[in-house]
Amino acid sequence: MQKRGEALGALLDELIDNAAGDDGREGVMARMGRAAGISASTVGQIVNGSIECPPLTRLEGFARVLNVSVGRLISAAERDGCEYERQLRSHNYPEPPYPRARH
């Protein structure tokens, strides 16, 4: 059985590796934290699954830094059992900006 946070964490881990250049993983995670309004250590907790179901605003910040659609991150988080429909409505998304996860 999949652990909560596993799909999102695995995707973030891969994307961080892909984005790591001269500043390395730590630099990417620091930028992600700044974009999401959290510390790099909190980003690390999300990546390792200690923090499950981060708020949509954090995923939006991560997506900007990692140059991916927020929908890709949401889809991974929903595979972990997270729910974003209410947050998406409150952010005035007209419809889900991503394919719905299949459970």
C-alpha positions as CSV (number, residue, x, y, z in Angstrom):
1,M,0.0,0.0,0.0
2,Q,1.2,3.5,-0.9
3,K,2.1,5.8,1.9
4,R,0.4,9.2,2.0
5,G,2.6,11.8,0.4
6,E,4.6,9.2,-1.6
7,A,3.4,10.1,-5.1
8,L,3.8,13.8,-4.6
9,G,7.2,13.3,-2.8
10,A,8.5,11.1,-5.6
11,L,7.5,13.6,-8.3
12,L,9.0,16.5,-6.4
13,D,12.2,14.6,-5.8
14,E,12.5,13.9,-9.5
15,L,11.7,17.5,-10.5
16,I,14.2,18.9,-7.9
17,D,16.9,16.7,-9.3
18,N,16.1,17.8,-12.8
19,A,16.1,21.5,-11.8
20,A,19.3,21.3,-9.8
21,G,22.1,23.1,-11.5
22,D,24.9,25.0,-10.0
23,D,23.0,25.7,-6.8
24,G,22.1,22.0,-6.3
25,R,19.1,20.5,-4.6
26,E,19.4,22.8,-1.6
27,G,19.3,25.9,-3.9
28,V,16.2,24.6,-5.7
29,M,14.5,23.8,-2.4
30,A,15.3,27.2,-1.0
31,R,13.7,28.8,-4.1
32,M,10.7,26.6,-3.8
33,G,10.4,27.6,-0.1
34,R,10.6,31.3,-1.0
35,A,8.0,30.9,-3.8
36,A,5.6,29.0,-1.4
37,G,6.2,31.2,1.6
38,I,7.8,28.4,3.7
39,S,11.3,27.4,4.8
40,A,13.5,25.0,2.8
41,S,13.2,22.5,5.7
42,T,9.4,22.5,5.3
43,V,9.9,21.9,1.6
44,G,12.0,18.9,2.6
45,Q,9.3,17.6,4.9
46,I,6.8,17.8,2.0
47,V,9.2,16.0,-0.3
48,N,9.9,13.2,2.2
49,G,6.1,12.8,3.0
50,S,6.3,14.0,6.6
51,I,3.9,16.8,5.6
52,E,0.9,15.4,3.6
53,C,-1.4,17.4,1.4
54,P,0.3,20.8,1.2
55,P,-2.1,23.7,0.5
56,L,-2.7,24.6,-3.1
57,T,-0.8,27.9,-2.7
58,R,2.4,25.9,-1.9
59,L,1.9,23.7,-4.9
60,E,1.5,26.8,-7.1
61,G,4.8,28.2,-5.8
62,F,6.6,24.9,-6.3
63,A,5.2,24.6,-9.9
64,R,6.6,28.1,-10.8
65,V,10.1,27.2,-9.6
66,L,10.1,23.7,-11.1
67,N,8.6,25.0,-14.4
68,V,5.7,22.5,-14.4
69,S,2.0,22.8,-14.3
70,V,0.4,23.0,-10.9
71,G,-2.0,20.3,-12.3
72,R,0.8,17.8,-12.5
73,L,1.6,18.4,-8.8
74,I,-2.1,18.3,-7.8
75,S,-2.6,15.0,-9.7
76,A,0.3,13.4,-7.8
77,A,-1.1,14.7,-4.5
78,E,-4.6,13.4,-5.3
79,R,-3.1,9.9,-5.9
80,D,-1.9,10.2,-2.3
81,G,-5.5,10.9,-1.2
82,C,-5.3,14.7,-1.0
83,E,-8.3,16.7,-2.0
84,Y,-8.0,20.1,-3.7
85,E,-11.5,20.7,-5.2
86,R,-12.5,23.2,-2.6
87,Q,-9.2,25.1,-2.8
88,L,-9.4,25.2,-6.5
89,R,-12.9,26.7,-6.4
90,S,-11.9,29.3,-3.8
91,H,-9.0,30.3,-6.1
92,N,-11.5,30.8,-8.9
93,Y,-10.2,28.1,-11.2
94,P,-13.0,27.6,-13.7
95,E,-12.5,23.9,-13.8
96,P,-9.7,21.6,-12.7
97,P,-6.5,22.6,-14.5
98,Y,-5.4,19.0,-14.7
99,P,-6.7,15.5,-15.5
100,R,-8.6,14.1,-12.5
101,A,-6.7,11.4,-10.6
102,R,-8.2,8.0,-10.7
103,H,-8.5,6.3,-7.4
